[in-house]
Amino acid sequence: MNQEIANIFTKIADLLDINGEKVVQRINAYRKAASYLNNLKEDIKPPYLVPRIIGEKNAKKIDEFVKTGKIKEFEELKEESAIRQLITHFFASKGVSLQELKENAKKRKIIYSRFTKPAKQLMELAGSVEKSKQAIDKVAGWANSRKLDYTIETVFKKWLELDRLKPKEIVKKPFYNGDPMIYSETKKKWFVINKYGEWLEFADKKEKIEWKITD
């Protein structure tokens, strides 16, 4: 049970951060409580015995979880932050952290409102935040492997193809001293192709062959 509650506290902290919570201490309180719970060897005691590091408010939330299996604030936060979660996830798929996203939004390098409408449309199309994130990940994996740019709108365009979208297979090709190589099935030998296009029989050790990823 400790890990379940710790996981929820960590997610609450993350959602508060995504939602732009200004009271940093509130976020930190959840993270500290989560860390404490994760390190406990036995299940947490009733709220009135909870250590000070958990805090009275979080103790009540633990009690709420024990009695109902849910924490109301967490459920409400998930709904309130749904659109922000999607936008944050989209930028994370591009390697932009939440902190970078916030800083760029402040500097107007990223116009946050521009992503609100397509994020709402995506969630309506997918039916949930998790399915929307999965769709973004599918498109991101497909596009990144091909060095293509993508937007949230790309997910709409590729929606009917999502099950067929696959990352480009990574193929490594053999080289020797920078020159490409080829293996002849007929002669059962390796050959090095020099800059003049000539096939030179490879006479070195196989360990000298370099395998590189090429476009």
PyMOL commands that set and color helices and strands:
alter all, ss='L'
color gray80, all
select helices_A, chain A and resi 2-18+24-39+47-49+56-68+72-80+82-93+98-106+112-126+129-144+152-157+159-164+206-208
alter helices_A, ss='H'
color red, helices_A
select strands_A, chain A and resi 172-176+179-184+189-193+199-201+210-213
alter strands_A, ss='S'
color yellow, strands_A
deselect
rebuild
show_as cartoon
